Amino acid sequence: MTQSINQPPAVYTRRAAAQAAGISPSTLSNYQRRGIVQGTWQATDGGRWAKVYSQRDIKRLIKHHAQQLAKMPAGLKAAVYGPEPPKEEPQP
């Protein structure tokens, strides 16, 4: 997707970025502390500052989280995320 010159880049709040990446906001904070993503501070309409994340940050979160899941032993993954749903068998 290309962006118009006049259109600002899409930014996501902590909660929206976590949801888009399929992780919890606390996991996003953990990844931020570990340097996986940085985010940027942006002033809101109300004059407050909020940390926002770009589409690039979200892609980085998804990639890192997938790598972490791939390293996780199956038993631990099932304990944390629940068992995988049974795969449907192909219909004849």
Residue pairs with C-beta under 8 A, 6 or more apart in sequence:
3 9
9 54
9 55
10 54
10 55
11 40
11 42
11 52
11 53
11 54
12 20
12 52
12 53
12 54
12 55
12 57
12 58
13 50
13 51
13 52
13 53
14 25
14 28
14 29
14 39
14 50
14 51
14 53
15 25
17 28
17 39
17 52
17 53
17 57
17 58
17 61
18 24
18 25
18 27
18 28
18 61
20 58
21 28
21 58
21 61
21 62
21 65
22 62
22 65
23 31
23 61
23 65
27 65
28 37
28 53
28 61
31 37
31 61
31 64
31 65
32 38
32 39
36 60
36 61
36 64
37 53
37 57
37 60
37 61
38 57
39 51
39 52
39 53
39 57
40 51
40 52
40 54
41 49
41 50
41 51
41 52
42 49
42 50
42 51
42 52
43 49
44 50
53 61
69 77
72 80
78 84
